[in-house]
Amino acid sequence: MTPGGVRLGSPAMTTRGMNEEDMKRIAGFCIKAIEIAKRVQEKSGKKLEDFIRMIPEDEEVPNLAEEVKAFARQYPMPGK
């Protein structure tokens, strides 16, 4: 698995009320996720099935997930 990039929809984020500082925070989440993925891949090797199997073993994954969820709860989807 060799991703070529990440596409984020800033119109959807601004619709939810996010501003420039929030976008920086989202970029920080992305950077953390990439760092975790790189570390896991160093242990797992290049095979996707091995990578997926090792993700739950990384202690930072649930921490990042909770951090992202807490952030997202501040900005409900329009109409909800």
Phi and psi restraints in degrees (range 20) as a CNS / XPLOR table:
assign (resid 1 and name C) (resid 2 and name N)
       (resid 2 and name CA) (resid 2 and name C) 1.0 -131.4 20.0 2
assign (resid 2 and name N) (resid 2 and name CA)
       (resid 2 and name C) (resid 3 and name N) 1.0 89.5 20.0 2
assign (resid 2 and name C) (resid 3 and name N)
       (resid 3 and name CA) (resid 3 and name C) 1.0 -66.5 20.0 2
assign (resid 3 and name N) (resid 3 and name CA)
       (resid 3 and name C) (resid 4 and name N) 1.0 148.1 20.0 2
assign (resid 3 and name C) (resid 4 and name N)
       (resid 4 and name CA) (resid 4 and name C) 1.0 -102.3 20.0 2
assign (resid 4 and name N) (resid 4 and name CA)
       (resid 4 and name C) (resid 5 and name N) 1.0 -2.3 20.0 2
assign (resid 4 and name C) (resid 5 and name N)
       (resid 5 and name CA) (resid 5 and name C) 1.0 159.6 20.0 2
assign (resid 5 and name N) (resid 5 and name CA)
       (resid 5 and name C) (resid 6 and name N) 1.0 175.0 20.0 2
assign (resid 5 and name C) (resid 6 and name N)
       (resid 6 and name CA) (resid 6 and name C) 1.0 -129.2 20.0 2
assign (resid 6 and name N) (resid 6 and name CA)
       (resid 6 and name C) (resid 7 and name N) 1.0 133.4 20.0 2
assign (resid 6 and name C) (resid 7 and name N)
       (resid 7 and name CA) (resid 7 and name C) 1.0 -112.3 20.0 2
assign (resid 7 and name N) (resid 7 and name CA)
       (resid 7 and name C) (resid 8 and name N) 1.0 122.6 20.0 2
assign (resid 7 and name C) (resid 8 and name N)
       (resid 8 and name CA) (resid 8 and name C) 1.0 -113.1 20.0 2
assign (resid 8 and name N) (resid 8 and name CA)
       (resid 8 and name C) (resid 9 and name N) 1.0 137.9 20.0 2
assign (resid 8 and name C) (resid 9 and name N)
       (resid 9 and name CA) (resid 9 and name C) 1.0 -92.6 20.0 2
assign (resid 9 and name N) (resid 9 and name CA)
       (resid 9 and name C) (resid 10 and name N) 1.0 90.8 20.0 2
assign (resid 9 and name C) (resid 10 and name N)
       (resid 10 and name CA) (resid 10 and name C) 1.0 -64.6 20.0 2
assign (resid 10 and name N) (resid 10 and name CA)
       (resid 10 and name C) (resid 11 and name N) 1.0 -31.0 20.0 2
assign (resid 10 and name C) (resid 11 and name N)
       (resid 11 and name CA) (resid 11 and name C) 1.0 -59.5 20.0 2
assign (resid 11 and name N) (resid 11 and name CA)
       (resid 11 and name C) (resid 12 and name N) 1.0 -39.3 20.0 2
assign (resid 11 and name C) (resid 12 and name N)
       (resid 12 and name CA) (resid 12 and name C) 1.0 -65.4 20.0 2
assign (resid 12 and name N) (resid 12 and name CA)
       (resid 12 and name C) (resid 13 and name N) 1.0 -35.7 20.0 2
assign (resid 12 and name C) (resid 13 and name N)
       (resid 13 and name CA) (resid 13 and name C) 1.0 -70.5 20.0 2
assign (resid 13 and name N) (resid 13 and name CA)
       (resid 13 and name C) (resid 14 and name N) 1.0 -41.9 20.0 2
assign (resid 13 and name C) (resid 14 and name N)
       (resid 14 and name CA) (resid 14 and name C) 1.0 -68.9 20.0 2
assign (resid 14 and name N) (resid 14 and name CA)
       (resid 14 and name C) (resid 15 and name N) 1.0 -30.8 20.0 2
assign (resid 14 and name C) (resid 15 and name N)
       (resid 15 and name CA) (resid 15 and name C) 1.0 -61.7 20.0 2
assign (resid 15 and name N) (resid 15 and name CA)
       (resid 15 and name C) (resid 16 and name N) 1.0 -32.0 20.0 2
assign (resid 15 and name C) (resid 16 and name N)
       (resid 16 and name CA) (resid 16 and name C) 1.0 -83.1 20.0 2
assign (resid 16 and name N) (resid 16 and name CA)
       (resid 16 and name C) (resid 17 and name N) 1.0 -1.8 20.0 2
assign (resid 16 and name C) (resid 17 and name N)
       (resid 17 and name CA) (resid 17 and name C) 1.0 97.5 20.0 2
assign (resid 17 and name N) (resid 17 and name CA)
       (resid 17 and name C) (resid 18 and name N) 1.0 12.2 20.0 2
assign (resid 17 and name C) (resid 18 and name N)
       (resid 18 and name CA) (resid 18 and name C) 1.0 -80.4 20.0 2
assign (resid 18 and name N) (resid 18 and name CA)
       (resid 18 and name C) (resid 19 and name N) 1.0 152.8 20.0 2
assign (resid 18 and name C) (resid 19 and name N)
       (resid 19 and name CA) (resid 19 and name C) 1.0 -121.8 20.0 2
assign (resid 19 and name N) (resid 19 and name CA)
       (resid 19 and name C) (resid 20 and name N) 1.0 -170.6 20.0 2
assign (resid 19 and name C) (resid 20 and name N)
       (resid 20 and name CA) (resid 20 and name C) 1.0 -59.9 20.0 2
assign (resid 20 and name N) (resid 20 and name CA)
       (resid 20 and name C) (resid 21 and name N) 1.0 -40.3 20.0 2
assign (resid 20 and name C) (resid 21 and name N)
       (resid 21 and name CA) (resid 21 and name C) 1.0 -64.7 20.0 2
assign (resid 21 and name N) (resid 21 and name CA)
       (resid 21 and name C) (resid 22 and name N) 1.0 -36.5 20.0 2
assign (resid 21 and name C) (resid 22 and name N)
       (resid 22 and name CA) (resid 22 and name C) 1.0 -65.5 20.0 2
assign (resid 22 and name N) (resid 22 and name CA)
       (resid 22 and name C) (resid 23 and name N) 1.0 -38.0 20.0 2
assign (resid 22 and name C) (resid 23 and name N)
       (resid 23 and name CA) (resid 23 and name C) 1.0 -62.1 20.0 2
assign (resid 23 and name N) (resid 23 and name CA)
       (resid 23 and name C) (resid 24 and name N) 1.0 -38.6 20.0 2
assign (resid 23 and name C) (resid 24 and name N)
       (resid 24 and name CA) (resid 24 and name C) 1.0 -64.3 20.0 2
assign (resid 24 and name N) (resid 24 and name CA)
       (resid 24 and name C) (resid 25 and name N) 1.0 -38.8 20.0 2
assign (resid 24 and name C) (resid 25 and name N)
       (resid 25 and name CA) (resid 25 and name C) 1.0 -65.0 20.0 2
assign (resid 25 and name N) (resid 25 and name CA)
       (resid 25 and name C) (resid 26 and name N) 1.0 -41.8 20.0 2
assign (resid 25 and name C) (resid 26 and name N)
       (resid 26 and name CA) (resid 26 and name C) 1.0 -62.0 20.0 2
assign (resid 26 and name N) (resid 26 and name CA)
       (resid 26 and name C) (resid 27 and name N) 1.0 -41.2 20.0 2
assign (resid 26 and name C) (resid 27 and name N)
       (resid 27 and name CA) (resid 27 and name C) 1.0 -60.6 20.0 2
assign (resid 27 and name N) (resid 27 and name CA)
       (resid 27 and name C) (resid 28 and name N) 1.0 -38.5 20.0 2
assign (resid 27 and name C) (resid 28 and name N)
       (resid 28 and name CA) (resid 28 and name C) 1.0 -62.5 20.0 2
assign (resid 28 and name N) (resid 28 and name CA)
       (resid 28 and name C) (resid 29 and name N) 1.0 -39.9 20.0 2
assign (resid 28 and name C) (resid 29 and name N)
       (resid 29 and name CA) (resid 29 and name C) 1.0 -61.4 20.0 2
assign (resid 29 and name N) (resid 29 and name CA)
       (resid 29 and name C) (resid 30 and name N) 1.0 -42.6 20.0 2
assign (resid 29 and name C) (resid 30 and name N)
       (resid 30 and name CA) (resid 30 and name C) 1.0 -62.6 20.0 2
assign (resid 30 and name N) (resid 30 and name CA)
       (resid 30 and name C) (resid 31 and name N) 1.0 -43.3 20.0 2
assign (resid 30 and name C) (resid 31 and name N)
       (resid 31 and name CA) (resid 31 and name C) 1.0 -61.9 20.0 2
assign (resid 31 and name N) (resid 31 and name CA)
       (resid 31 and name C) (resid 32 and name N) 1.0 -44.3 20.0 2
assign (resid 31 and name C) (resid 32 and name N)
       (resid 32 and name CA) (resid 32 and name C) 1.0 -60.1 20.0 2
assign (resid 32 and name N) (resid 32 and name CA)
       (resid 32 and name C) (resid 33 and name N) 1.0 -43.6 20.0 2
assign (resid 32 and name C) (resid 33 and name N)
       (resid 33 and name CA) (resid 33 and name C) 1.0 -62.8 20.0 2
assign (resid 33 and name N) (resid 33 and name CA)
       (resid 33 and name C) (resid 34 and name N) 1.0 -40.0 20.0 2
assign (resid 33 and name C) (resid 34 and name N)
       (resid 34 and name CA) (resid 34 and name C) 1.0 -66.1 20.0 2
assign (resid 34 and name N) (resid 34 and name CA)
       (resid 34 and name C) (resid 35 and name N) 1.0 -42.1 20.0 2
assign (resid 34 and name C) (resid 35 and name N)
       (resid 35 and name CA) (resid 35 and name C) 1.0 -61.9 20.0 2
assign (resid 35 and name N) (resid 35 and name CA)
       (resid 35 and name C) (resid 36 and name N) 1.0 -42.6 20.0 2
assign (resid 35 and name C) (resid 36 and name N)
       (resid 36 and name CA) (resid 36 and name C) 1.0 -62.2 20.0 2
assign (resid 36 and name N) (resid 36 and name CA)
       (resid 36 and name C) (resid 37 and name N) 1.0 -47.0 20.0 2
assign (resid 36 and name C) (resid 37 and name N)
       (resid 37 and name CA) (resid 37 and name C) 1.0 -60.6 20.0 2
assign (resid 37 and name N) (resid 37 and name CA)
       (resid 37 and name C) (resid 38 and name N) 1.0 -41.0 20.0 2
assign (resid 37 and name C) (resid 38 and name N)
       (resid 38 and name CA) (resid 38 and name C) 1.0 -63.7 20.0 2
assign (resid 38 and name N) (resid 38 and name CA)
       (resid 38 and name C) (resid 39 and name N) 1.0 -42.5 20.0 2
assign (resid 38 and name C) (resid 39 and name N)
       (resid 39 and name CA) (resid 39 and name C) 1.0 -64.9 20.0 2
assign (resid 39 and name N) (resid 39 and name CA)
       (resid 39 and name C) (resid 40 and name N) 1.0 -43.3 20.0 2
assign (resid 39 and name C) (resid 40 and name N)
       (resid 40 and name CA) (resid 40 and name C) 1.0 -64.3 20.0 2
assign (resid 40 and name N) (resid 40 and name CA)
       (resid 40 and name C) (resid 41 and name N) 1.0 -41.2 20.0 2
assign (resid 40 and name C) (resid 41 and name N)
       (resid 41 and name CA) (resid 41 and name C) 1.0 -66.5 20.0 2
assign (resid 41 and name N) (resid 41 and name CA)
       (resid 41 and name C) (resid 42 and name N) 1.0 -31.1 20.0 2
assign (resid 41 and name C) (resid 42 and name N)
       (resid 42 and name CA) (resid 42 and name C) 1.0 -60.8 20.0 2
assign (resid 42 and name N) (resid 42 and name CA)
       (resid 42 and name C) (resid 43 and name N) 1.0 -35.9 20.0 2
assign (resid 42 and name C) (resid 43 and name N)
       (resid 43 and name CA) (resid 43 and name C) 1.0 -82.5 20.0 2
assign (resid 43 and name N) (resid 43 and name CA)
       (resid 43 and name C) (resid 44 and name N) 1.0 -37.5 20.0 2
assign (resid 43 and name C) (resid 44 and name N)
       (resid 44 and name CA) (resid 44 and name C) 1.0 -87.1 20.0 2
assign (resid 44 and name N) (resid 44 and name CA)
       (resid 44 and name C) (resid 45 and name N) 1.0 -26.0 20.0 2
assign (resid 44 and name C) (resid 45 and name N)
       (resid 45 and name CA) (resid 45 and name C) 1.0 90.1 20.0 2
assign (resid 45 and name N) (resid 45 and name CA)
       (resid 45 and name C) (resid 46 and name N) 1.0 -170.1 20.0 2
assign (resid 45 and name C) (resid 46 and name N)
       (resid 46 and name CA) (resid 46 and name C) 1.0 -86.0 20.0 2
assign (resid 46 and name N) (resid 46 and name CA)
       (resid 46 and name C) (resid 47 and name N) 1.0 -14.2 20.0 2
assign (resid 46 and name C) (resid 47 and name N)
       (resid 47 and name CA) (resid 47 and name C) 1.0 -73.5 20.0 2
assign (resid 47 and name N) (resid 47 and name CA)
       (resid 47 and name C) (resid 48 and name N) 1.0 129.0 20.0 2
assign (resid 47 and name C) (resid 48 and name N)
       (resid 48 and name CA) (resid 48 and name C) 1.0 -58.8 20.0 2
assign (resid 48 and name N) (resid 48 and name CA)
       (resid 48 and name C) (resid 49 and name N) 1.0 -42.7 20.0 2
assign (resid 48 and name C) (resid 49 and name N)
       (resid 49 and name CA) (resid 49 and name C) 1.0 -62.5 20.0 2
assign (resid 49 and name N) (resid 49 and name CA)
       (resid 49 and name C) (resid 50 and name N) 1.0 -35.8 20.0 2
assign (resid 49 and name C) (resid 50 and name N)
       (resid 50 and name CA) (resid 50 and name C) 1.0 -70.4 20.0 2
assign (resid 50 and name N) (resid 50 and name CA)
       (resid 50 and name C) (resid 51 and name N) 1.0 -39.7 20.0 2
assign (resid 50 and name C) (resid 51 and name N)
       (resid 51 and name CA) (resid 51 and name C) 1.0 -61.0 20.0 2
assign (resid 51 and name N) (resid 51 and name CA)
       (resid 51 and name C) (resid 52 and name N) 1.0 -48.9 20.0 2
assign (resid 51 and name C) (resid 52 and name N)
       (resid 52 and name CA) (resid 52 and name C) 1.0 -61.5 20.0 2
assign (resid 52 and name N) (resid 52 and name CA)
       (resid 52 and name C) (resid 53 and name N) 1.0 -40.0 20.0 2
assign (resid 52 and name C) (resid 53 and name N)
       (resid 53 and name CA) (resid 53 and name C) 1.0 -64.9 20.0 2
assign (resid 53 and name N) (resid 53 and name CA)
       (resid 53 and name C) (resid 54 and name N) 1.0 -30.9 20.0 2
assign (resid 53 and name C) (resid 54 and name N)
       (resid 54 and name CA) (resid 54 and name C) 1.0 -88.8 20.0 2
assign (resid 54 and name N) (resid 54 and name CA)
       (resid 54 and name C) (resid 55 and name N) 1.0 -15.3 20.0 2
assign (resid 54 and name C) (resid 55 and name N)
       (resid 55 and name CA) (resid 55 and name C) 1.0 -54.2 20.0 2
assign (resid 55 and name N) (resid 55 and name CA)
       (resid 55 and name C) (resid 56 and name N) 1.0 -47.9 20.0 2
assign (resid 55 and name C) (resid 56 and name N)
       (resid 56 and name CA) (resid 56 and name C) 1.0 -63.4 20.0 2
assign (resid 56 and name N) (resid 56 and name CA)
       (resid 56 and name C) (resid 57 and name N) 1.0 -18.6 20.0 2
assign (resid 56 and name C) (resid 57 and name N)
       (resid 57 and name CA) (resid 57 and name C) 1.0 -77.3 20.0 2
assign (resid 57 and name N) (resid 57 and name CA)
       (resid 57 and name C) (resid 58 and name N) 1.0 -17.0 20.0 2
assign (resid 57 and name C) (resid 58 and name N)
       (resid 58 and name CA) (resid 58 and name C) 1.0 -81.5 20.0 2
assign (resid 58 and name N) (resid 58 and name CA)
       (resid 58 and name C) (resid 59 and name N) 1.0 122.6 20.0 2
assign (resid 58 and name C) (resid 59 and name N)
       (resid 59 and name CA) (resid 59 and name C) 1.0 -70.2 20.0 2
assign (resid 59 and name N) (resid 59 and name CA)
       (resid 59 and name C) (resid 60 and name N) 1.0 -18.3 20.0 2
assign (resid 59 and name C) (resid 60 and name N)
       (resid 60 and name CA) (resid 60 and name C) 1.0 -81.2 20.0 2
assign (resid 60 and name N) (resid 60 and name CA)
       (resid 60 and name C) (resid 61 and name N) 1.0 -18.0 20.0 2
assign (resid 60 and name C) (resid 61 and name N)
       (resid 61 and name CA) (resid 61 and name C) 1.0 -60.5 20.0 2
assign (resid 61 and name N) (resid 61 and name CA)
       (resid 61 and name C) (resid 62 and name N) 1.0 -52.1 20.0 2
assign (resid 61 and name C) (resid 62 and name N)
       (resid 62 and name CA) (resid 62 and name C) 1.0 -64.8 20.0 2
assign (resid 62 and name N) (resid 62 and name CA)
       (resid 62 and name C) (resid 63 and name N) 1.0 -32.5 20.0 2
assign (resid 62 and name C) (resid 63 and name N)
       (resid 63 and name CA) (resid 63 and name C) 1.0 -63.9 20.0 2
assign (resid 63 and name N) (resid 63 and name CA)
       (resid 63 and name C) (resid 64 and name N) 1.0 -46.3 20.0 2
assign (resid 63 and name C) (resid 64 and name N)
       (resid 64 and name CA) (resid 64 and name C) 1.0 -65.4 20.0 2
assign (resid 64 and name N) (resid 64 and name CA)
       (resid 64 and name C) (resid 65 and name N) 1.0 -41.1 20.0 2
assign (resid 64 and name C) (resid 65 and name N)
       (resid 65 and name CA) (resid 65 and name C) 1.0 -59.1 20.0 2
assign (resid 65 and name N) (resid 65 and name CA)
       (resid 65 and name C) (resid 66 and name N) 1.0 -44.0 20.0 2
assign (resid 65 and name C) (resid 66 and name N)
       (resid 66 and name CA) (resid 66 and name C) 1.0 -67.0 20.0 2
assign (resid 66 and name N) (resid 66 and name CA)
       (resid 66 and name C) (resid 67 and name N) 1.0 -38.5 20.0 2
assign (resid 66 and name C) (resid 67 and name N)
       (resid 67 and name CA) (resid 67 and name C) 1.0 -62.7 20.0 2
assign (resid 67 and name N) (resid 67 and name CA)
       (resid 67 and name C) (resid 68 and name N) 1.0 -43.3 20.0 2
assign (resid 67 and name C) (resid 68 and name N)
       (resid 68 and name CA) (resid 68 and name C) 1.0 -66.8 20.0 2
assign (resid 68 and name N) (resid 68 and name CA)
       (resid 68 and name C) (resid 69 and name N) 1.0 -43.4 20.0 2
assign (resid 68 and name C) (resid 69 and name N)
       (resid 69 and name CA) (resid 69 and name C) 1.0 -61.8 20.0 2
assign (resid 69 and name N) (resid 69 and name CA)
       (resid 69 and name C) (resid 70 and name N) 1.0 -43.4 20.0 2
assign (resid 69 and name C) (resid 70 and name N)
       (resid 70 and name CA) (resid 70 and name C) 1.0 -62.2 20.0 2
assign (resid 70 and name N) (resid 70 and name CA)
       (resid 70 and name C) (resid 71 and name N) 1.0 -40.9 20.0 2
assign (resid 70 and name C) (resid 71 and name N)
       (resid 71 and name CA) (resid 71 and name C) 1.0 -64.6 20.0 2
assign (resid 71 and name N) (resid 71 and name CA)
       (resid 71 and name C) (resid 72 and name N) 1.0 -48.3 20.0 2
assign (resid 71 and name C) (resid 72 and name N)
       (resid 72 and name CA) (resid 72 and name C) 1.0 -64.3 20.0 2
assign (resid 72 and name N) (resid 72 and name CA)
       (resid 72 and name C) (resid 73 and name N) 1.0 -32.6 20.0 2
assign (resid 72 and name C) (resid 73 and name N)
       (resid 73 and name CA) (resid 73 and name C) 1.0 -61.2 20.0 2
assign (resid 73 and name N) (resid 73 and name CA)
       (resid 73 and name C) (resid 74 and name N) 1.0 -23.5 20.0 2
assign (resid 73 and name C) (resid 74 and name N)
       (resid 74 and name CA) (resid 74 and name C) 1.0 -71.4 20.0 2
assign (resid 74 and name N) (resid 74 and name CA)
       (resid 74 and name C) (resid 75 and name N) 1.0 -16.6 20.0 2
assign (resid 74 and name C) (resid 75 and name N)
       (resid 75 and name CA) (resid 75 and name C) 1.0 -129.2 20.0 2
assign (resid 75 and name N) (resid 75 and name CA)
       (resid 75 and name C) (resid 76 and name N) 1.0 80.8 20.0 2
assign (resid 75 and name C) (resid 76 and name N)
       (resid 76 and name CA) (resid 76 and name C) 1.0 -64.4 20.0 2
assign (resid 76 and name N) (resid 76 and name CA)
       (resid 76 and name C) (resid 77 and name N) 1.0 155.3 20.0 2
assign (resid 76 and name C) (resid 77 and name N)
       (resid 77 and name CA) (resid 77 and name C) 1.0 -65.1 20.0 2
assign (resid 77 and name N) (resid 77 and name CA)
       (resid 77 and name C) (resid 78 and name N) 1.0 142.0 20.0 2
assign (resid 77 and name C) (resid 78 and name N)
       (resid 78 and name CA) (resid 78 and name C) 1.0 -57.0 20.0 2
assign (resid 78 and name N) (resid 78 and name CA)
       (resid 78 and name C) (resid 79 and name N) 1.0 138.9 20.0 2
assign (resid 78 and name C) (resid 79 and name N)
       (resid 79 and name CA) (resid 79 and name C) 1.0 87.7 20.0 2
assign (resid 79 and name N) (resid 79 and name CA)
       (resid 79 and name C) (resid 80 and name N) 1.0 -0.4 20.0 2
